Amino acid sequence: MKAKTASEANKLTDIPNIGPAMVRDFAKIGITSPKHLATADGYDLYVKVCDSYGVRMDPCVLDTYLAAVDFMNGAPAKPWWNYTAMRKRQYPDI
């Protein structure tokens, strides 16, 4: 069951939109708990994970990171694709 609020997120998979694959990616860049996301920048996380794999990840990864960071900063849970338009405006080269 996913967390309804950031305070209910005890592990990364409690965060809406975050599953085992994202948890593995987060671990690769040193993110091991939900509280780490509250002080993170979604774009910076995306750049770090791309660098860690040596490839440019799909842009939906950035959308998911934006959603997770937003949620951990108190926003209501939203599907990752709700962040696509914002990502396209803010980061048109991705």
KAUR-V592137 format. One record per backbone hydrogen bond with DSSP energy under -0.5 kcal/mol. CO is the residue of the C=O (numbers start at 1). NH is the residue of the N-H. If there is no record, write none. Layout:
# KAUR-V592137
co->CO nh->NH
co->CO nh->NH
This chain:
# KAUR-V592137
co->5 nh->8
co->6 nh->9
co->8 nh->10
co->11 nh->14
co->12 nh->15
co->14 nh->3
co->15 nh->18
co->17 nh->19
co->19 nh->23
co->20 nh->24
co->21 nh->25
co->22 nh->26
co->23 nh->27
co->24 nh->28
co->25 nh->29
co->26 nh->29
co->26 nh->31
co->27 nh->30
co->30 nh->32
co->33 nh->36
co->33 nh->37
co->34 nh->37
co->34 nh->38
co->35 nh->38
co->35 nh->39
co->36 nh->39
co->37 nh->40
co->41 nh->45
co->42 nh->46
co->43 nh->47
co->44 nh->48
co->45 nh->49
co->46 nh->50
co->47 nh->51
co->48 nh->52
co->49 nh->53
co->50 nh->54
co->50 nh->55
co->55 nh->57
co->58 nh->61
co->58 nh->62
co->59 nh->63
co->60 nh->64
co->61 nh->65
co->62 nh->66
co->63 nh->67
co->64 nh->68
co->65 nh->69
co->66 nh->70
co->67 nh->71
co->68 nh->72
co->69 nh->73
co->70 nh->73
co->70 nh->75
co->71 nh->74
co->79 nh->82
co->80 nh->83
co->81 nh->84
co->83 nh->87
co->84 nh->88
co->85 nh->89
co->86 nh->90
co->87 nh->91
co->91 nh->94
